[in-house]
Amino acid sequence: MPSLAGRHVLSIADFSRDEILHILATARDLAARPRRDLLQGRLMATLFFEPSTRTRLSFEAAMQTCGGGVIGFSDAASSSTKKGESLADTIRMVEQYADVIVMRHPRDGSARLASEVSRRPVINGGDGANQHPSQTFLDLFTIAGLFPALLEGAPLTLAFAGDLKYGRTVHSLLTALHHFPTVRVLTVAPRGLEMPEHHLAEAKAFGVTVTPCASLQEAVEEADVLYMTRLQEERFPDPLEFDHIKASYRITAAMLKSAKPALRILHPLPRVNEIAQDVDATVHAHYFQQAGNGIPVRQALVALVTGAC
């Protein structure tokens, strides 16, 4: 496997199947055998121009538990952007201080712009409604841990539910599934928030079957993995319509009585209303373990792009 040192992590589409499997294998090794000095002497800059909890904290924890250091900001208002500094100039400045840059930005394509001016590897922590590749690697890591035969070509049914139009996590994961065409994808979304047509066309070109479901209950009964996403109230012009729709996109423990015993529910978090708290106590809930997988996966990404392993 060629070295990934110096590579930017901008979109899951930039990685081959072999590279994806190599990153997942590295994460598995680090989860099984932690290396506390792996990133010693290296510094990561976290530039978060919009709010984040899991992504920012797990990147920082990943770096620090491997002996590395962290600088950065979690609020654009505390950066020179507030004074009118361009994104390109911010990147050119920060690369003087750090070995790797992790960035979240509200504008689509911002991570690729950053990579064009940076001499350091840039890891996209989410750019608008576009891509969230490190989340996709941890989603794949989680799914492969639950259903390891998937990596050998076994069939799997994965259902996406919620906001599929603006949800960058589902866009990235569907793109990754181009390399795993034995996965059958189901979708269930409110009218107007369906998966964008260009993502569906790309999936079809790679032989991935995507089928819309009539209801969330149908998805629960058919899926091996149910990937829930948050409905975003700000996308709805009518608050009454939002209140009506969110009630029909809510998983409860009672709905899971007809699910497959091995069904596992994932969610990139934060959840709001879409997963009832009584689901947490069922065997199907796996979203907090999913979040925990961000540590070894992001350790692997940082270590590989900085040449530490």
C-alpha positions in Angstrom: 0.0 0.0 0.0 1.5 3.4 -1.0 2.1 5.8 1.8 -0.8 8.3 2.6 1.7 10.8 4.1 0.9 14.3 3.0 -2.5 13.3 1.6 -5.5 15.6 2.2 -8.7 14.0 3.5 -11.3 16.1 1.7 -13.9 13.7 0.3 -14.4 9.9 0.6 -14.5 9.9 -3.2 -10.8 10.6 -3.3 -10.0 7.2 -1.7 -9.8 3.8 -3.4 -11.3 0.7 -1.9 -7.8 -0.5 -0.9 -7.0 2.8 0.8 -10.3 2.8 2.7 -9.6 -0.8 3.9 -6.0 0.2 4.9 -7.3 3.1 7.0 -9.9 0.9 8.7 -7.3 -1.8 9.4 -5.0 0.9 10.9 -7.8 2.0 13.1 -8.5 -1.5 14.2 -4.8 -2.0 15.1 -4.8 1.3 17.2 -8.0 0.3 18.9 -6.5 -3.1 19.9 -3.0 -1.8 20.7 -3.0 1.9 21.7 0.3 3.7 21.0 0.6 6.6 23.5 3.7 8.1 21.7 2.6 7.6 18.1 2.1 11.3 17.4 4.6 12.7 19.9 6.2 15.9 18.6 3.4 16.6 16.1 0.9 19.4 16.4 -2.6 19.5 15.0 -4.6 22.8 14.3 -8.4 22.5 14.7 -10.1 25.3 12.8 -13.9 25.1 13.5 -15.8 27.9 11.8 -19.1 26.4 12.9 -20.2 24.5 16.1 -19.0 20.9 16.7 -18.8 18.6 19.7 -18.0 15.1 18.7 -15.8 15.8 15.7 -13.7 18.5 17.4 -13.4 16.7 20.7 -12.6 13.3 19.2 -9.9 14.8 16.9 -8.4 16.5 19.9 -8.7 13.4 22.1 -7.2 11.2 19.3 -4.2 13.5 19.0 -3.6 13.9 22.7 -3.9 10.2 23.6 -1.2 9.5 21.0 1.1 12.1 22.5 0.5 14.9 20.1 -0.5 18.6 20.7 -3.5 20.7 19.7 -4.0 24.3 18.9 -6.9 26.1 17.3 -10.3 27.6 17.8 -13.9 26.4 18.1 -15.6 29.7 17.3 -14.8 31.8 14.2 -15.6 34.9 16.2 -12.4 34.4 18.1 -10.3 34.2 15.0 -9.0 36.8 12.6 -11.9 36.0 10.2 -13.8 38.4 12.4 -11.4 41.1 11.2 -11.9 40.2 7.5 -9.0 37.7 7.0 -9.6 35.4 4.1 -9.8 31.6 4.5 -6.7 31.2 2.3 -4.7 33.6 4.5 -5.9 31.8 7.6 -4.6 28.5 6.2 -1.3 30.0 5.1 -0.8 31.4 8.6 -1.8 28.2 10.5 0.4 25.9 8.4 3.4 27.7 9.8 2.4 26.3 13.3 1.0 22.8 12.7 1.7 19.5 11.0 -1.9 18.8 10.1 -5.0 21.0 9.9 -8.6 19.8 10.7 -11.2 22.2 9.5 -15.0 22.6 9.7 -16.6 25.3 7.6 -20.2 26.2 6.6 -19.3 26.7 2.9 -19.4 23.8 0.5 -15.9 23.3 -1.1 -14.1 25.2 1.6 -11.9 22.3 2.6 -10.8 21.8 -1.0 -9.9 25.5 -1.2 -7.9 25.2 1.9 -6.0 22.2 0.5 -5.1 24.2 -2.6 -3.1 26.7 -0.5 -1.8 24.5 2.3 1.5 22.7 2.4 0.2 20.6 5.3 -2.4 17.9 5.1 -6.0 19.2 5.5 -8.7 17.0 7.0 -12.2 18.0 6.2 -14.3 18.0 9.4 -17.4 18.9 7.4 -17.9 21.6 4.7 -21.5 22.8 4.4 -23.9 20.1 3.1 -21.1 18.6 1.0 -18.8 16.0 2.7 -17.7 14.7 6.1 -15.1 12.0 5.3 -13.8 11.3 8.8 -17.3 10.6 9.9 -17.7 8.3 7.0 -14.5 6.4 8.0 -15.8 5.9 11.5 -19.3 4.9 10.2 -17.6 2.3 8.0 -15.5 1.2 10.9 -18.6 0.8 13.0 -20.6 -1.1 10.4 -17.7 -3.4 9.6 -17.2 -4.1 13.3 -20.9 -5.1 13.6 -21.0 -7.0 10.3 -17.4 -8.0 9.4 -18.5 -10.2 6.5 -19.4 -7.0 4.6 -15.7 -6.5 3.8 -15.7 -9.9 2.2 -18.7 -9.1 0.0 -21.6 -10.3 2.1 -25.0 -8.6 1.5 -26.2 -6.0 3.9 -29.3 -3.7 4.0 -28.7 -0.2 5.2 -31.5 2.4 5.6 -31.0 6.1 5.6 -33.7 8.1 7.3 -34.3 11.8 7.9 -32.8 14.8 6.2 -31.1 13.2 3.2 -30.9 16.4 1.1 -28.7 18.5 3.4 -27.1 15.7 5.5 -23.4 15.6 4.6 -22.9 12.4 6.6 -25.3 10.4 4.4 -23.9 11.9 1.2 -20.4 10.8 2.2 -21.5 7.3 3.4 -23.4 6.7 0.2 -20.4 7.6 -1.8 -18.2 5.2 0.2 -20.7 2.4 -0.5 -19.7 2.7 -4.2 -16.9 0.3 -3.1 -19.3 -2.1 -1.4 -22.1 -2.8 -4.0 -23.4 -5.7 -2.1 -25.0 -3.2 0.3 -28.7 -2.6 -0.5 -29.7 1.0 0.4 -33.1 2.1 1.5 -34.1 5.7 1.9 -37.0 7.3 3.8 -37.3 11.1 4.0 -39.9 13.9 4.1 -41.0 15.4 0.8 -38.4 17.9 -0.3 -35.6 16.4 1.8 -34.9 13.3 -0.4 -31.4 12.2 -1.4 -30.2 14.5 -4.2 -30.5 13.0 -7.7 -26.8 13.3 -8.5 -25.9 11.1 -5.5 -28.5 8.5 -6.6 -27.2 8.6 -10.2 -23.6 8.1 -9.0 -24.6 5.2 -6.8 -26.5 3.5 -9.6 -23.5 3.9 -11.9 -21.4 1.9 -9.3 -24.0 -0.8 -9.1 -25.5 0.2 -5.7 -29.2 -0.4 -5.4 -31.1 2.5 -3.7 -34.8 2.0 -3.0 -37.2 4.5 -1.4 -39.3 3.2 1.6 -42.9 4.1 2.1 -42.4 4.6 5.9 -39.9 4.5 8.7 -41.6 1.4 10.1 -40.9 -0.4 6.8 -37.2 0.6 7.0 -37.0 -0.7 10.6 -38.3 -4.1 9.5 -36.1 -4.5 6.5 -32.8 -3.0 7.6 -29.7 -4.5 9.2 -28.4 -1.0 9.9 -30.7 2.0 10.3 -28.8 5.3 9.9 -30.9 8.1 11.4 -30.3 11.8 10.8 -31.7 14.9 12.4 -34.5 16.8 10.7 -33.4 20.4 10.6 -36.2 22.8 11.6 -34.5 25.7 9.9 -35.2 24.0 6.5 -39.0 24.2 7.0 -40.8 27.5 6.3 -43.9 26.3 8.2 -43.3 25.4 11.9 -46.6 23.5 12.0 -45.5 21.3 9.0 -42.2 20.6 10.8 -44.0 19.6 14.0 -46.2 17.2 12.0 -43.3 15.7 10.0 -40.9 15.2 12.9 -43.5 13.1 14.7 -43.5 10.7 11.8 -39.7 10.4 11.7 -39.2 9.3 15.3 -38.0 5.8 16.3 -39.4 4.4 19.6 -38.7 1.2 21.4 -42.2 0.0 20.5 -41.4 0.3 16.7 -38.5 -2.0 17.1 -40.5 -5.1 18.2 -40.7 -6.1 14.5 -37.1 -5.4 13.7 -34.4 -8.0 13.0 -32.7 -9.0 16.2 -29.3 -7.9 14.8 -30.6 -4.5 13.7 -28.3 -1.7 14.8 -29.3 2.0 14.9 -26.6 4.5 14.1 -26.8 8.3 14.2 -24.0 10.9 13.6 -25.5 12.9 16.6 -26.7 15.2 18.0 -30.1 13.8 18.2 -33.1 16.0 18.9 -36.4 14.2 18.5 -35.8 11.5 16.0 -34.7 8.7 18.4 -36.8 8.4 21.6 -34.7 7.9 24.8 -36.4 4.5 25.4 -34.5 3.2 22.4 -31.2 3.7 24.3 -31.9 0.6 26.5 -32.6 -1.7 23.6 -30.0 -4.0 22.0 -30.5 -2.0 18.7 -29.0 1.3 20.0 -25.4 1.7 18.8 -25.0 5.4 18.3 -22.9 6.2 21.4 -20.5 3.3 20.6 -20.4 4.7 17.1 -19.3 8.1 18.5 -16.6 6.4 20.5 -15.1 4.9 17.4 -14.1 8.4 16.4 -11.0 8.0 18.5 -9.2 5.2 16.8 -10.4 6.2 13.4 -9.2 9.8 13.7 -5.9 8.6 15.3 -5.4 6.5 12.2 -6.2 9.4 9.8 -3.9 11.8 11.5 -1.1 9.2 11.9 -1.3 8.2 8.3 -1.4 11.7 6.7 1.4 12.9 8.9 3.6 9.9 8.2 3.6 8.6 11.7 2.5 5.1 10.6 
